[in-house]
Amino acid sequence: MQDDAMPRVAGADVSLPFTDTQRRALMTLTIALALGVATQSLFWNTRLGLNFLLWDLMLAVAVLVTIGPRRPVATVWGAGTASVLFGVSIALRASAWSAAIAAPVAVALLWALPLLARETTQPWELPRVPLRLLARLAKGPSAAAAVVTLPFRIVGASQKTRARRVFVGLLLGLPAASVFVVLFSSDPEFGWLIHRATRSANRAVSFGAWSLLTAAGYLFVHALHRPSPSQQPARSPLPPPPAVIDPALRPPQSFASGEGSAYRDWIAPPAATSVPKAPEPLLSRETWGTLLVPIIGVFALFVGLNLRHVFHGHAYVRDASGPSYSDYLHAGFYQLLAATILSVCLVRVGHALLRARGEVGERVPGGARIRALEVTLLALTVLTLFSCVQRLALYEEAYGATYLRLGVAVIALGVFGVLGLSIAKSICRGWRNFGGATIFWLIGLALAASAFNADAYIAMRNLDRAAIGKPLDVAYLSGLSADALVALKHPYLTYPGHADLRCELEQAWRSARRSPRDWREARGF
């Protein structure tokens, strides 16, 4: 059976997902990786003892189950039993004497066990076994090549393109995710988690590397013991797969007998015609989906760590072990805001790259999985931005309102609107007015912000704080314009005990009023 797709008949295109060769290669690689991880788990930072017995028994059972003798032979079962018994002696005795004798012999028996099981060696043929094992070493270069090419044999011709796209997605997604990790690291809890993970990464990387080396060793031994193609039993060729014919293109009743050339002409595939190749997108769907996965993981981790603070912000800040209001806001507030803006830009760039070359304003391709990934990322971005706004509200309540804090709130509101439009675009891929809607939203928000009485809002918010006993920054309020005169009606200033403060603020705000201009000044004379 070949790796190519099935024959195309009447426009049908049916491909085989995996061939027998690919399945065997995938099973071999999976077993080797599992044995590598299990071996390192048994021997990681541990001396020889019961772990050697378990490892010995694991390999003996794996050889007998995967290869198995063609018929029960005393040499196979004897070698496996003797190897296990040597492991028992190592587990029972604590001295180095037993380990120095039993371990090499047990390893040698395990080394010979695949040969004994595959070739069913009789007891009188045992003297030839060492020479056969040495002869296996001559296959070292070819065995090493087989180990290197094993992962490529799993991916057939129909999966190579998809595997390459997934690899490109990881190649682009991991660096992009690292950028968001750096931005989120300014958050105390996220930064602490990353610091702890970095400290533990050395052990994890070392364990993974040794597991891969151990698995490669097992694959090398498997390739050495694998018989050459001339020694493998011949298999009867499989019949060709049945042709798949479109039911709508069934032959006429007169062709039911299948005789004559008319039926053969009807079932033959149409002649190949030169069809212009459609333009390919700059970014495939597999690459885009793979790129989004690690970024979604980073956002999900941050939201999971900070979700409880969103609803209990005051309790978290007022806790004796918690941060101050200033630390809570300035712990990466602008980095988090930048991360939310970058995520929106990332989705928009992905939409542009998913289109075919030369297409502008067309429907953005992508199935249900791509929609789900994009909406998940944008929803997590909404929660991240909501965390920023909640921190800003707590900080304003604790220290008062200013132009800067009000401006940051307006920026956050603008990003909220763009996030909502981006979610709508990710769901409705054919919506062509995203750019126009975004421009209208930003212009409308800017118009509302310019007409908003910011001085009155700032004055009223600060007077609200002063009414509940919090300090009042009189110098900052005195620098406001005459637009803040409406705040003179605040109950805090109408209180008789605050008459001097009211007069001071009224005088400062009235002096900031612009002088009246007649028509000559308005015309520039």
GIMO-V101726 format. One record per residue. N is the residue number from 1. SS is DSSP state (alpha for helix, beta for strand, coil for the rest). Layout:
n={N/N}
ss={SS/SS}
This chain:
n={1/2/3/4/5/6/7/8/9/10/11/12/13/14/15/16/17/18/19/20/21/22/23/24/25/26/27/28/29/30/31/32/33/34/35/36/37/38/39/40/41/42/43/44/45/46/47/48/49/50/51/52/53/54/55/56/57/58/59/60/61/62/63/64/65/66/67/68/69/70/71/72/73/74/75/76/77/78/79/80/81/82/83/84/85/86/87/88/89/90/91/92/93/94/95/96/97/98/99/100/101/102/103/104/105/106/107/108/109/110/111/112/113/114/115/116/117/118/119/120/121/122/123/124/125/126/127/128/129/130/131/132/133/134/135/136/137/138/139/140/141/142/143/144/145/146/147/148/149/150/151/152/153/154/155/156/157/158/159/160/161/162/163/164/165/166/167/168/169/170/171/172/173/174/175/176/177/178/179/180/181/182/183/184/185/186/187/188/189/190/191/192/193/194/195/196/197/198/199/200/201/202/203/204/205/206/207/208/209/210/211/212/213/214/215/216/217/218/219/220/221/222/223/224/225/226/227/228/229/230/231/232/233/234/235/236/237/238/239/240/241/242/243/244/245/246/247/248/249/250/251/252/253/254/255/256/257/258/259/260/261/262/263/264/265/266/267/268/269/270/271/272/273/274/275/276/277/278/279/280/281/282/283/284/285/286/287/288/289/290/291/292/293/294/295/296/297/298/299/300/301/302/303/304/305/306/307/308/309/310/311/312/313/314/315/316/317/318/319/320/321/322/323/324/325/326/327/328/329/330/331/332/333/334/335/336/337/338/339/340/341/342/343/344/345/346/347/348/349/350/351/352/353/354/355/356/357/358/359/360/361/362/363/364/365/366/367/368/369/370/371/372/373/374/375/376/377/378/379/380/381/382/383/384/385/386/387/388/389/390/391/392/393/394/395/396/397/398/399/400/401/402/403/404/405/406/407/408/409/410/411/412/413/414/415/416/417/418/419/420/421/422/423/424/425/426/427/428/429/430/431/432/433/434/435/436/437/438/439/440/441/442/443/444/445/446/447/448/449/450/451/452/453/454/455/456/457/458/459/460/461/462/463/464/465/466/467/468/469/470/471/472/473/474/475/476/477/478/479/480/481/482/483/484/485/486/487/488/489/490/491/492/493/494/495/496/497/498/499/500/501/502/503/504/505/506/507/508/509/510/511/512/513/514/515/516/517/518/519/520/521/522/523/524/525}
ss={coil/coil/coil/coil/coil/coil/coil/coil/coil/coil/coil/coil/coil/coil/coil/coil/coil/coil/coil/alpha/alpha/alpha/alpha/alpha/alpha/alpha/alpha/alpha/alpha/alpha/alpha/alpha/alpha/alpha/alpha/alpha/alpha/alpha/alpha/alpha/alpha/alpha/alpha/coil/coil/coil/coil/coil/coil/alpha/alpha/alpha/alpha/alpha/alpha/alpha/alpha/alpha/alpha/alpha/alpha/alpha/alpha/alpha/alpha/alpha/coil/coil/coil/coil/coil/coil/coil/alpha/alpha/alpha/alpha/alpha/alpha/alpha/alpha/alpha/alpha/alpha/alpha/alpha/alpha/alpha/alpha/alpha/alpha/alpha/coil/coil/coil/alpha/alpha/alpha/alpha/alpha/alpha/alpha/alpha/alpha/alpha/alpha/alpha/alpha/alpha/alpha/alpha/alpha/alpha/alpha/alpha/alpha/alpha/alpha/alpha/coil/coil/coil/alpha/alpha/alpha/alpha/alpha/alpha/alpha/alpha/alpha/alpha/alpha/alpha/alpha/alpha/alpha/alpha/alpha/alpha/alpha/alpha/alpha/alpha/alpha/alpha/alpha/alpha/alpha/alpha/alpha/alpha/alpha/alpha/coil/coil/coil/coil/coil/alpha/alpha/alpha/alpha/alpha/alpha/alpha/alpha/alpha/alpha/alpha/alpha/alpha/alpha/alpha/alpha/alpha/alpha/alpha/alpha/alpha/alpha/alpha/alpha/alpha/coil/coil/coil/alpha/alpha/alpha/alpha/alpha/alpha/alpha/alpha/alpha/alpha/alpha/alpha/alpha/alpha/alpha/alpha/alpha/alpha/alpha/alpha/alpha/alpha/alpha/alpha/alpha/alpha/alpha/alpha/alpha/alpha/alpha/alpha/alpha/alpha/alpha/alpha/alpha/alpha/coil/coil/coil/coil/coil/coil/coil/coil/coil/coil/coil/coil/coil/coil/coil/coil/coil/coil/coil/coil/coil/alpha/alpha/alpha/coil/coil/coil/alpha/alpha/alpha/coil/coil/coil/coil/coil/alpha/alpha/alpha/alpha/alpha/alpha/alpha/coil/coil/coil/coil/coil/coil/coil/coil/coil/coil/coil/coil/coil/beta/coil/coil/coil/alpha/alpha/alpha/alpha/alpha/alpha/alpha/alpha/alpha/alpha/alpha/alpha/alpha/alpha/alpha/alpha/alpha/alpha/alpha/alpha/alpha/alpha/alpha/alpha/alpha/alpha/alpha/coil/alpha/alpha/alpha/alpha/alpha/alpha/coil/coil/coil/coil/coil/coil/alpha/alpha/alpha/alpha/alpha/alpha/coil/coil/alpha/alpha/alpha/alpha/alpha/alpha/alpha/alpha/alpha/alpha/alpha/alpha/alpha/alpha/alpha/alpha/alpha/alpha/alpha/alpha/alpha/alpha/coil/beta/coil/coil/coil/coil/coil/coil/coil/coil/coil/coil/coil/alpha/alpha/alpha/alpha/alpha/alpha/alpha/alpha/alpha/alpha/alpha/alpha/alpha/alpha/alpha/alpha/alpha/alpha/alpha/alpha/alpha/alpha/alpha/alpha/alpha/alpha/alpha/alpha/alpha/alpha/alpha/alpha/coil/coil/coil/alpha/alpha/alpha/alpha/alpha/alpha/alpha/alpha/alpha/alpha/alpha/alpha/alpha/alpha/alpha/alpha/alpha/alpha/alpha/alpha/alpha/alpha/alpha/alpha/alpha/coil/coil/coil/coil/coil/coil/alpha/alpha/alpha/alpha/alpha/alpha/alpha/alpha/alpha/alpha/alpha/alpha/alpha/alpha/alpha/alpha/alpha/alpha/coil/coil/alpha/alpha/alpha/alpha/alpha/alpha/alpha/alpha/alpha/alpha/alpha/alpha/alpha/alpha/coil/coil/coil/coil/coil/coil/alpha/alpha/alpha/alpha/alpha/coil/coil/coil/alpha/alpha/alpha/alpha/alpha/alpha/alpha/alpha/coil/alpha/alpha/alpha/alpha/coil/alpha/alpha/alpha/alpha/alpha/alpha/alpha/alpha/alpha/alpha/alpha/alpha/alpha/alpha/alpha/alpha/coil/coil/coil/coil/coil/coil/coil/alpha/alpha/alpha/alpha/coil/coil/coil}
